[in-house]
Amino acid sequence: MKNIVKDLIDVVKASDKLSDKLKQMFENAINNTFTTTIQITDRDDAFVLTGDIEAMWLRDSSAQIRPLFYINSDEANDLIKKVIKRQWFSVEKDTYANAFNLTASGAEWNKYDITDHNPWVWERKYELDSIAYIMQLAHLYYEKTKDGSFADEDFLRVLDILVDQLILEQDHSKSPYYFERPKAWAPSDTLRGGKDGTPVGYTGMSWSGFRPSDDSCVYQYHIPANAFAVVSLRRLAKVLDELGLVEHTREKMAKLADEIEDGINKFGIMDDEKFGKILAYEVDGLGNQLFMDDANVPSLLSLPYLEYMDKEDSLYLATRKAILSEKNHLYFEGKAAKGVGSDHTPVDYIWHIALSIQAMTSNDIEEVEKILRYFETTDAGTNLLHEGFHKDDPTEFTREWFSWSNSMFCETVLRYLGLEMIKKD
């Protein structure tokens, strides 16, 4: 699959806007993803490893192949379609799971989890963003190719199940989902309020057990994931409308998206003495709001990247200022860099994914180029991107093989060079 990205490598290497170091990092990062993590199966679909873990996350697999949307070739389109096929095959096995096995091997992250078990499932942390991601990949594929053949009978049947699940999770008291991890390494590794999560009130938003970091929510309405769901529901419904498919499902999707957005506007905005009106990260519908932002996407910082709101939206700009300040307990400033980290990694560890998002949501060229310099100087000499690195010493890092981070860096470079995702009019 190395040749599939050759044209992008050539474009990057020919640019006079990038240092030789960044060009080498781009080549290494994009080749790493497309030669080490993707396996075509006997089902003629594509299983995408996250990297150093032998499992496919719905979220990571969607993000890892984003560079393919900058390539105009049948081979790239075919690979995207194969990933879609695999995602929807997997999610049907368990619509609440976040990560899956290549076969029904019974391999699990933790076999002692108190939840429903399935031999196809690597981990069963319910994350709303997982569903939003696979919907996004489907609508982006159609927008790129105008090929509606992915939306076959199986796809539409599973889609209806997923939409009904998102509707059900507007009132979590009716949910069949439960999860508890005995002897969890941290409170965030299991639902914090017991196997059913912390108390919630009705908001119109859809419940999520865990964040995109795989850490449990403090309050179960995760604002970035709900915002992402709004975009994915509307865009995929539009695709189905163009294809003349499943009107009843489209109607449910449109209604749900409106209800979620109304919930975000009613419950997800908070008043801050310093920054004014800003978006909360999580809420419970009972009056509690949490402000922070985590490096993993969807994040508050990523909302323009996810096309939920504009970079220049006043609410976003105020929220962005708060994210990149001491108000966010996961914002770190050090000798090597400054940026957003995650509760999933140690204190003072900045994530390359967050730096990529910060660059792609900025209208300040000086900010973008400063982040590009951070990439050059925080790779610990590996010419690859990592999960988190210490703010003062980037030779201290987590996950040498983390393909989501590599792909996000590649997309950042492509956007810096002025390339756009290919979409057919």
Residue pairs with C-beta under 8 A, 6 or more apart in sequence:
1 34
1 35
1 38
1 79
2 31
2 34
2 35
4 34
4 68
4 71
4 73
4 75
4 76
4 79
5 30
5 31
5 34
5 67
5 71
7 71
7 73
8 30
8 67
8 70
8 71
8 410
8 414
9 26
9 27
9 30
9 31
11 417
11 419
12 18
12 23
12 26
12 27
12 413
12 414
12 417
13 23
13 27
15 23
15 417
17 416
17 417
18 26
18 372
18 413
18 416
18 417
19 376
21 376
21 383
22 372
22 375
22 376
22 413
24 383
25 375
25 376
25 379
25 383
25 384
25 385
25 409
26 409
26 410
26 413
28 383
28 384
29 383
29 384
29 385
29 406
29 407
29 409
29 410
30 67
30 406
30 407
30 410
32 384
32 401
32 403
32 406
33 64
33 65
33 67
33 403
33 406
33 407
33 410
34 67
36 49
36 51
36 401
36 403
37 48
37 49
37 50
37 51
37 64
37 403
38 46
38 47
38 48
38 49
38 65
38 79
38 83
39 46
39 47
39 48
39 49
39 102
40 46
40 82
41 47
41 86
41 102
43 85
43 86
43 89
44 82
44 85
45 82
45 83
45 85
45 86
45 89
46 79
46 82
46 83
46 85
46 86
47 56
47 86
47 102
48 56
48 60
48 61
48 64
48 65
48 83
48 86
48 403
49 55
49 56
49 403
50 56
50 57
50 60
50 61
50 64
50 99
50 402
50 403
50 404
51 399
51 401
51 402
51 403
51 404
52 399
52 400
52 401
52 402
53 122
54 101
54 102
54 107
55 99
55 100
55 101
55 107
55 109
55 122
55 123
56 86
56 90
56 99
56 100
56 101
56 102
56 122
57 98
57 99
57 130
58 87
58 90
58 91
58 98
58 99
58 100
58 130
58 131
58 133
58 134
59 98
59 127
59 129
59 130
59 133
59 212
59 404
60 403
60 404
61 83
61 86
61 87
62 83
62 87
62 133
62 134
62 136
62 137
63 133
63 297
63 404
63 407
63 408
64 403
64 404
64 406
64 407
65 79
65 80
65 83
65 137
65 407
66 407
66 408
66 410
66 411
67 407
67 410
67 411
67 414
68 76
68 77
68 79
68 80
69 80
69 140
69 144
69 421
69 422
70 411
70 414
70 419
70 420
70 421
70 422
71 422
72 422
77 141
77 144
77 145
77 147
80 137
80 141
80 144
81 141
81 147
81 149
81 150
83 137
84 134
84 137
84 138
84 141
84 150
85 150
87 134
87 137
88 134
88 154
88 155
88 158
89 154
90 97
90 100
90 120
91 97
91 100
91 130
91 131
91 134
91 158
91 162
92 154
92 158
92 161
93 100
93 118
93 120
93 121
94 116
94 118
94 120
94 121
94 124
95 131
95 158
95 161
95 162
95 165
96 116
96 124
96 126
96 165
96 177
97 118
97 121
97 122
97 123
97 124
97 125
97 126
97 130
98 123
98 124
98 125
98 126
98 127
98 130
98 210
98 214
99 109
99 121
99 122
99 123
99 125
100 120
100 121
100 122
101 107
101 119
101 120
101 121
101 122
103 120
104 119
104 120
105 119
106 119
107 122
108 117
108 121
108 122
108 123
109 122
109 123
110 123
110 181
111 117
112 181
112 182
112 183
113 123
113 124
113 179
113 180
113 181
113 182
114 178
114 179
114 180
114 181
114 182
114 195
115 124
115 177
115 178
115 179
115 180
115 195
116 124
117 124
118 124
123 214
124 179
125 179
125 209
125 210
125 214
125 216
126 177
126 179
126 208
126 209
126 210
127 208
127 209
127 210
127 211
127 212
127 214
127 225
128 166
128 169
128 206
128 207
128 208
128 222
128 225
128 226
128 228
128 229
129 208
129 212
129 222
129 224
129 225
129 228
129 229
129 297
129 298
131 162
131 165
131 166
131 229
131 232
132 225
132 228
132 229
132 231
132 232
132 298
133 228
133 232
135 159
135 162
135 229
135 232
135 233
135 235
135 236
136 228
136 231
136 232
136 235
136 236
138 150
138 151
138 155
138 236
138 239
139 232
139 235
139 236
139 238
139 239
140 421
141 147
141 150
142 148
142 150
142 151
142 239
142 242
143 235
143 239
143 423
143 424
144 421
144 422
144 423
144 424
145 424
146 424
148 239
148 242
148 243
148 245
151 239
151 240
151 243
151 245
156 245
156 246
156 249
159 236
159 246
159 249
160 246
160 249
163 233
163 249
163 252
163 253
163 256
164 252
166 206
166 229
166 233
166 256
167 206
167 252
167 256
168 174
168 175
169 175
169 177
169 206
169 207
169 208
170 202
170 203
170 204
170 205
170 206
170 207
170 256
170 259
171 202
172 196
172 197
172 200
172 207
172 220
175 196
175 207
177 209
178 195
178 196
179 190
179 191
179 195
179 209
180 190
180 191
180 194
180 195
181 189
181 190
184 190
187 216
188 215
188 216
188 343
188 344
189 215
189 216
190 216
191 197
191 198
191 209
191 216
192 198
192 216
192 217
192 218
193 199
197 207
197 209
197 216
197 217
197 220
198 217
198 218
198 219
198 220
198 284
199 284
199 286
200 207
200 219
200 220
200 221
200 284
200 285
200 286
201 284
201 285
201 286
202 285
203 221
203 263
203 266
203 267
203 283
203 285
204 259
204 260
204 262
204 263
204 266
205 221
205 223
205 226
205 259
205 260
205 263
205 264
205 267
205 268
205 285
206 221
206 226
206 229
206 256
206 260
207 220
207 221
208 217
208 220
208 221
208 222
208 225
208 226
209 216
209 217
209 220
210 216
210 217
211 217
211 222
211 225
211 294
211 296
212 224
212 225
212 294
212 296
212 297
212 298
212 299
213 294
213 295
213 296
213 342
213 343
213 344
214 344
215 294
215 342
215 343
215 344
217 282
218 282
218 290
219 282
219 283
219 284
219 288
219 289
219 290
220 282
220 284
221 263
221 267
221 268
221 282
221 283
221 284
221 285
222 281
222 282
223 264
223 268
223 279
223 280
223 281
223 282
223 283
223 300
224 281
224 297
224 298
224 299
224 300
224 302
224 303
224 306
225 298
226 260
226 263
226 264
226 268
227 261
227 264
227 298
227 303
227 306
227 308
227 309
228 298
228 306
228 308
229 257
229 260
230 257
230 260
230 261
230 264
230 308
231 306
231 307
231 308
233 253
233 254
233 256
233 257
233 260
234 253
234 254
234 257
236 253
237 249
237 250
237 253
237 254
237 257
240 246
240 249
240 250
241 250
263 285
264 279
267 280
267 283
267 285
267 289
268 279
268 280
268 283
268 289
269 277
269 278
269 279
269 280
269 315
270 277
270 278
270 279
270 280
270 289
270 291
271 277
272 278
272 291
272 318
272 322
272 327
274 322
274 327
275 318
275 319
275 321
275 322
275 325
275 327
276 318
277 315
277 318
278 291
278 315
278 318
278 319
278 322
279 300
279 303
279 315
279 316
279 319
280 289
280 290
280 291
281 290
281 291
281 292
281 293
281 294
281 300
282 289
282 290
283 289
283 290
291 322
291 327
291 328
292 328
292 329
292 330
293 299
293 300
293 301
293 323
293 328
293 330
293 331
293 340
294 330
294 340
294 342
294 343
294 344
295 330
295 339
295 340
295 341
295 342
295 350
295 351
295 353
295 354
295 357
295 388
296 342
296 344
296 351
296 353
297 305
297 306
297 353
297 357
297 408
298 306
299 340
299 354
299 357
300 319
300 320
300 323
301 320
301 323
301 340
301 354
301 357
301 358
301 361
302 357
302 361
303 309
303 316
303 361
304 310
304 311
304 313
304 316
304 361
305 357
305 360
305 361
309 315
309 316
310 316
311 361
311 362
311 363
312 363
320 361
322 328
323 331
323 340
324 331
324 340
324 358
325 331
328 340
330 340
330 341
330 342
330 343
331 338
331 339
331 340
331 341
332 338
332 339
332 340
332 341
332 347
332 348
332 349
332 350
332 391
333 391
334 348
334 350
334 390
334 391
334 392
335 391
335 392
335 393
336 374
336 377
336 378
336 389
336 390
336 391
336 392
336 393
336 394
337 350
337 355
337 374
337 377
337 378
337 389
337 391
337 394
338 350
338 391
339 350
339 351
339 354
339 355
339 358
339 371
339 374
340 350
340 351
340 354
340 358
341 347
341 348
341 349
341 350
341 351
341 354
341 388
342 349
342 351
342 354
342 388
345 351
345 387
345 388
345 398
346 388
346 390
348 390
348 391
348 392
349 388
349 389
349 390
349 391
349 397
349 398
350 378
350 388
350 389
350 390
350 391
351 387
351 388
351 405
352 375
352 378
352 385
352 386
352 387
352 389
352 405
352 408
352 409
353 387
353 404
353 405
353 408
355 371
355 374
355 375
356 371
356 405
356 408
356 409
356 411
356 412
357 408
358 367
358 371
359 367
359 368
359 371
359 372
359 412
359 415
359 416
360 411
360 412
360 415
362 368
362 371
368 416
371 412
372 412
372 413
372 416
375 385
375 409
375 412
377 394
378 389
378 394
379 385
379 386
379 394
380 386
380 389
380 394
380 395
380 397
381 395
382 400
384 400
384 401
384 406
385 402
385 405
385 406
385 408
385 409
386 397
386 398
386 399
386 400
386 402
386 405
387 397
387 398
387 399
387 402
387 405
388 397
388 398
388 399
389 396
389 397
389 398
390 396
390 397
399 405
